[in-house]
Amino acid sequence: MEKVIINSYEDFEKLIGQQLGISEYVQLTQERINLFADATLDHQWIHVDPERAHVESPFKSTIAHGYLTLSMLPHLWNQIIEVNNLKMMINYGMDKMKFGQAVLSGQSIRLVATLQSLSNLRGVAKAEIKFAIEIQGEKKKALEGVAVFLYYFN
C-alpha cells in the first residue's frame, strides 16, 4: 500500500473515518526483546530467558514486552503516512489502549490505522488515530487503541 501524503490540514480532514493504511510486518526477534529489556531495565524471565519460558510459561516461549509492541508504533506509522509542511508533531497521548494477545519471540507485527477524528485547536491539528497492531497469522490483535497526535503545520 502506498503512503498517504498530507500537505495541509484540509488534506487530513478529507480522510476522517477512513483507513489510512497498513504497514509492512516487522519481526520482534529475541535480540530486539533483549535490547528493549536492557533499555528499560525490565529483565523479567518471561521476556529474556527462552529456556525457562519454554518450560514454565503458558506461551512455551519468551514474549515481547507489551511496551516494546507499543514502541514500534512510530516506526510502523512512518510506513503509512507522510505529513509535510510541519513545524513539529507531538505524541499527545493514548486512549482505550488494550493488550489483546502476547507477541511471541520471532513473531511479526504490523499496524492498521484509521483516522478517527481531526480537530483544529487554534491552528494545531489534533488527530485521533484508531490503531491495531496485528500479529501475522493470528486473528486476535496484539494491541488496540487510539493514538492522539498534535500536528503543528507551517
C-alpha positions as CSV (number, residue, x, y, z in Angstrom):
1,M,0.0,0.0,0.0
2,E,1.3,3.5,-0.8
3,K,2.0,6.1,1.8
4,V,-0.7,8.7,2.4
5,I,0.7,12.1,1.7
6,I,-0.7,15.0,3.7
7,N,0.3,18.6,2.9
8,S,-2.3,20.6,4.8
9,Y,-5.0,20.4,7.4
10,E,-7.5,20.3,4.6
11,D,-5.8,17.2,3.1
12,F,-6.0,15.5,6.5
13,E,-9.6,16.5,7.0
14,K,-10.7,14.6,3.9
15,L,-9.5,11.3,5.4
16,I,-11.7,11.4,8.6
17,G,-13.3,8.0,9.1
18,Q,-11.0,6.3,6.5
19,Q,-8.4,3.7,6.9
20,L,-5.1,5.4,6.4
21,G,-3.1,2.3,5.6
22,I,-1.4,-0.9,6.7
23,S,2.3,-1.1,7.4
24,E,4.7,-3.9,6.5
25,Y,5.3,-6.6,9.0
26,V,8.3,-6.3,11.4
27,Q,9.7,-9.2,13.3
28,L,10.1,-9.0,17.1
29,T,13.2,-11.1,17.5
30,Q,14.7,-12.3,20.7
31,E,17.6,-9.9,20.1
32,R,15.2,-6.9,19.8
33,I,13.4,-8.1,23.0
34,N,16.7,-8.3,24.9
35,L,17.7,-4.9,23.7
36,F,14.4,-3.5,24.9
37,A,14.9,-5.2,28.3
38,D,18.3,-3.6,28.6
39,A,16.9,-0.1,27.6
40,T,14.0,-0.3,30.1
41,L,15.7,-2.4,32.8
42,D,12.8,-4.9,32.6
43,H,14.6,-8.3,32.6
44,Q,11.6,-10.4,33.7
45,W,12.3,-14.0,32.7
46,I,9.2,-14.2,30.6
47,H,10.9,-11.9,28.2
48,V,14.6,-12.8,28.3
49,D,15.0,-16.4,29.4
50,P,14.0,-18.7,26.5
51,E,14.8,-22.0,28.3
52,R,12.8,-21.1,31.4
53,A,10.0,-19.7,29.3
54,H,9.8,-22.9,27.3
55,V,9.3,-24.9,30.5
56,E,7.4,-22.6,32.8
57,S,5.5,-20.1,30.6
58,P,2.0,-20.9,29.3
59,F,3.2,-19.5,26.0
60,K,6.1,-22.0,25.8
61,S,8.2,-19.1,24.5
62,T,9.5,-15.8,25.6
63,I,7.2,-12.9,24.7
64,A,7.8,-9.3,23.7
65,H,7.2,-6.6,26.3
66,G,3.8,-5.0,25.8
67,Y,5.6,-1.7,25.7
68,L,8.0,-2.9,23.1
69,T,5.0,-3.7,20.9
70,L,3.6,-0.2,21.6
71,S,7.0,1.4,21.0
72,M,7.0,0.0,17.4
73,L,4.1,2.4,16.6
74,P,6.3,5.3,15.3
75,H,8.3,3.1,13.0
76,L,5.1,1.4,11.6
77,W,3.3,4.8,11.5
78,N,6.0,6.2,9.3
79,Q,5.4,3.5,6.7
80,I,1.8,4.5,6.4
81,I,1.7,8.3,6.3
82,E,3.9,11.3,5.4
83,V,2.8,14.7,6.8
84,N,4.6,17.6,5.1
85,N,4.7,21.3,5.9
86,L,5.1,20.7,9.6
87,K,6.9,22.7,12.3
88,M,6.6,19.6,14.5
89,M,4.5,16.7,15.6
90,I,3.9,15.7,19.2
91,N,2.6,12.4,20.7
92,Y,-0.2,13.8,22.9
93,G,-1.4,10.5,24.4
94,M,-3.2,7.2,24.1
95,D,-6.8,6.3,24.8
96,K,-8.5,3.0,25.2
97,M,-5.3,1.1,24.8
98,K,-5.7,-2.7,25.4
99,F,-3.2,-5.5,25.0
100,G,-5.2,-8.4,23.5
101,Q,-2.6,-11.1,22.9
102,A,1.1,-11.6,23.7
103,V,3.6,-11.4,20.8
104,L,5.9,-14.4,21.0
105,S,9.6,-14.0,20.3
106,G,10.0,-14.3,16.5
107,Q,6.5,-13.3,15.5
108,S,5.9,-10.4,13.2
109,I,3.6,-7.5,13.8
110,R,2.0,-4.7,11.6
111,L,0.0,-1.6,12.1
112,V,-3.5,-0.9,10.7
113,A,-4.5,2.8,11.2
114,T,-7.7,4.7,10.7
115,L,-8.2,8.5,11.2
116,Q,-11.0,8.6,13.8
117,S,-11.2,12.3,14.2
118,L,-9.4,15.6,13.5
119,S,-9.9,18.9,15.2
120,N,-8.4,22.3,14.8
121,L,-7.1,23.7,18.2
122,R,-6.2,27.3,17.4
123,G,-4.0,26.3,14.4
124,V,-2.9,22.9,15.8
125,A,-4.3,19.8,14.3
126,K,-5.3,17.2,16.9
127,A,-5.6,13.8,15.1
128,E,-7.1,10.8,16.9
129,I,-5.8,7.6,15.1
130,K,-7.6,4.3,15.8
131,F,-4.9,1.7,15.6
132,A,-4.5,-2.1,15.8
133,I,-1.2,-3.9,16.0
134,E,-1.8,-7.3,14.3
135,I,0.3,-10.4,14.7
136,Q,1.0,-12.2,11.4
137,G,-1.1,-15.4,11.2
138,E,-3.2,-14.6,14.3
139,K,-6.8,-13.4,14.5
140,K,-6.6,-11.7,17.9
141,K,-4.8,-8.3,17.9
142,A,-1.7,-7.7,20.0
143,L,-2.7,-4.2,20.8
144,E,-5.5,-1.8,20.0
145,G,-6.2,1.8,21.0
146,V,-6.4,5.4,19.9
147,A,-3.2,7.4,19.5
148,V,-3.5,11.2,19.7
149,F,-1.1,13.4,17.9
150,L,-0.7,17.1,17.6
151,Y,0.4,18.4,14.2
152,Y,1.8,22.0,14.0
153,F,1.5,22.9,10.3
154,N,3.6,25.8,8.9
